[in-house]
Amino acid sequence: MSQPLVELRHVDRSFKQGRVMISVLQDINLTIHPNEILCLVGESGCGKTTTGKIAAGLLAVSAGEVLLQGRPLSDYRGRERAAARRSLQIVHQDPFASLNPSHTIGQILSYPLRRHHMVNGRAELRRRIWELLTLVDLTPPGDVVNKFPHQLSGGQRQRVSIARALTVEPKLIVADEAVSMVDVSIRVSLLKTLHDLRDRLNVAIVFITHDLALAKYFAWEGRIGVMYLGRMVEIGPTPDVIANPAHPYTKALISAIPEADPEITRHKQRMQLRSEDIPSLTEIPA
């Protein structure tokens, strides 16, 4: 197997809330390989987004280390560090808040291209913007490039966010609940776009979601990591995790996936979680 792209080794992360230190991540070990799809699944507050931000180099760790292509991320300096940061990008959940409302789509995409010297001259800048919009299925580009974010639908805005992440030619994209705020009718289309980009550009994708059914669909040929109360309780190839879940929490998530066949639903054993089974990060059971 190829050298891992990103590794998290024994990572802890804590945040201060008032006078209390809350441990959000505990002993996270995670390997992300080039060109793979990895889904992180779990309920809200389990640490998925924090893990994704650490993998993308946006958050420091409280303990442990993050490696990029075998080297500690903290060892990168100067231009090397800038290149390392470019290689790790994130697409945020809210397409309504993540784009500058006062800039056109063309301006939003041109800034990182100019800032990181990804193009030379206006002609190449225009060509690259057209190319990026086509990659994310915003065609024809001329219909979009001069519009402002408020003139686009939620799905179109999220495609712009993906295009912006692609401007610096990343090796990893962390998609944090990237389809949760768009219409259900276009979620599959967005997921297909992400899949196609992975295949065409050889970019790894970490897809964060609370929806195990969505993770199962998107990462069937990849891996799923199940998180619970700041820990990675199970990780493996998606078909194996779905068919043979080892952790009770994974079993509960799988039992909650709706089935299209009512006959299957009728005979399906559901694992019920009691209220006392669902602690908080401030009251983690011993």
Secondary structure, 3 states (H helix, E strand, C coil): CCCCCEEEEEEEEEEEECCEEEEEEEEEEEEECCCCEEEEECCCCCCHHHHHHHHCCCCCCCEEEEEECCEEHHHCCHHHHHHHHHCEEEECCCCCCCCCCCCCHHHHHHHHHHHCCCCCHHHHHHHHHHHHHHHCCCCCHHHCCCCCHHHCCHHHHHHHHHHHHHCCCCCEEEEECCCCCCCHHHHHHHHHHHHHHHHHHCCEEEEEECCHHHHHHHCCCCEEEEEECCEEEEEEEHHHHHHCCCCHHHHHHHHCCCCCCHHHHHHCCCCCCCHHHCCCHHHCCC
